[in-house]
Amino acid sequence: MNQQDRSYKDKKVISIGTVSELTGLTLRQIRYYEERKLIAPYRNDRGTRKYSFNDIETLMDIANKREDGVQTTEILKEMRLKEKQRESEAEIKKKMLQGQLNAQFRFGRGRN
C-alpha cells in the first residue's frame, strides 16, 4: 500500500515533539515505548522519527493502561492478540467473499 492509498490517520508525518505535546508523554517515555515495540514510528534517512494519528491514539491507550498499573509486557501481549484477531477476521471475511463470488458465478453459469 503506498502513501496515497492510506488514511490520513496512518500517515507518519508528526514529529516526536508534537506527539509529546499532544499526549503529555515525555520524549523519554515515547522512546521507551518504541524500544518495547509498542509503537513503530517511521524513521527517515537522518533517523528522525515520524508518527501517525493512529500512533498517538496507541500512545494514549498505553499511557492510560500504565496509569492503571499494567506492565508494558502485558500491553504488548494484548496488542499482539488483537492484531492476530484482526488478521483472522480479515481472512474469514476474505474467504466468505470468495465463497459468495464463487457461488454467484456458478449459479449464474447454470442459468445461461
QUIKASUL-V218365 format. One record per backbone hydrogen bond with DSSP energy under -1.0 kcal/mol. NH is the residue of the N-H (numbers start at 0). CO is the residue of the C=O. E is the energy in kcal/mol with one decimal. If there is no record, write none. Layout:
NH CO E
NH CO E
This chain:
9 6 -1.7
12 10 -1.2
12 50 -1.5
13 50 -2.9
18 14 -2.2
19 15 -2.4
20 16 -2.0
21 17 -2.7
22 18 -2.5
23 19 -2.3
29 25 -2.3
30 26 -2.6
31 27 -2.3
32 28 -2.4
33 29 -1.6
34 30 -2.5
35 31 -2.1
36 33 -1.9
37 32 -2.7
41 49 -2.3
43 47 -1.8
46 43 -2.0
49 41 -2.3
50 13 -2.9
53 8 -2.4
55 51 -1.8
56 52 -2.3
57 53 -2.4
58 54 -2.8
59 55 -2.4
60 56 -2.1
61 57 -2.7
62 58 -2.8
63 59 -2.3
64 60 -2.2
65 61 -2.7
66 62 -2.2
67 63 -1.3
68 65 -1.6
69 64 -2.6
74 70 -2.0
75 71 -2.6
76 72 -2.0
77 73 -2.4
78 74 -2.5
79 75 -2.5
80 76 -2.3
81 77 -2.5
82 78 -2.1
83 79 -2.3
84 80 -2.2
85 81 -2.4
86 82 -2.5
87 83 -2.5
88 84 -2.8
89 85 -2.5
90 86 -2.2
91 87 -2.4
92 88 -2.5
93 89 -2.2
94 90 -2.4
95 91 -2.6
96 92 -2.6
97 93 -2.5
98 94 -2.6
99 95 -2.4
100 96 -2.7
101 97 -2.8
102 98 -2.6
103 99 -2.5
104 100 -2.5
105 101 -2.4
106 102 -2.7
107 103 -2.8
108 104 -2.2
109 105 -1.7
